[in-house]
Amino acid sequence: MAKGYAEGPAAEEAERRREELASGDAVAEPTTRVAIEGCTPDDPERHFLGWDGDVDPDVLFASGAAWGIRRVRRSV
């Protein structure tokens, strides 16, 4: 009987990764950046506001332009 944690896409990805490492193939890690997400008066659901460094979350919050702000790592 299979174990639940050893099935599905996560297990398949882990097995693929083990095979790549064993074969010595160079594996490129996905490029990520820190994104700023938050809510705005036009869209009260949390959404992408911009990349960290391109937008200042403190200024957005202080001005009332956005709230519920958080930093998340996203693939580029």
N, C-alpha and C positions, 0 to 999 in steps of 0.2 A: 504494500500500500504506500502510495506517495505521500510525502509530508507537504502540507499546504505552503510552507515557506520556501520549499525547494521547487516550486512549479511556477509557470507563467513567464511573462516578459522579463521580470527582474532576474530570475534564474537563468534564462536564456542569454541575457546580456552579460551576466557574470561569467558564464561558460565561454562566451565569445571572447571576452576580455582575457580570460585565462589562456585561451588558445593563442591569441595575439602575442601575449607576453612570452609564452613558451616558444613560439616560433621566432622571436627576436624582431618582429616587425615594429617599425617605429609607429607609435600611436600618437596622433595629435590630439591634445586635449581641447575641448571646445573653448572658444574664446568667450569670455563673459565680461560684463561691465556692471557697475552698480547703477540701478535705475531708481528714480523717485516716483512713487505712486501716491495718490491721494484723491480726495473728493473735491469737486468744485461746484459752484452754484449751477453751472450749466449741466453737470453730470454728477449727481450725488453718489453714484456707485464709484468705488475705488478704481482708478485707471492710471495708465502711464502718463506722467507729467513731463518727463524728460530725463536725460542722463545726469548723474551726479557730476558736478563741475560745470555743466551747461545751464542748469537751473539751481537756484539757491533755495532749499526747502525752508530755511529760517525766514527768508524774506517772504516767500509765499504764505507761510502761516501767519506771520506778523501782520501782513497786509489784509488778511482775511480772504485772500484769493483761493486758498486751499486749506483743507484740514484733514485729519486722519492720515497724515503723511507718514510714510515708511520707506526705508531703503531696502531694496531687494536685488539679488544678483540675477541677471538675465543673460541669456545667450545673445551674442551680437549677430 
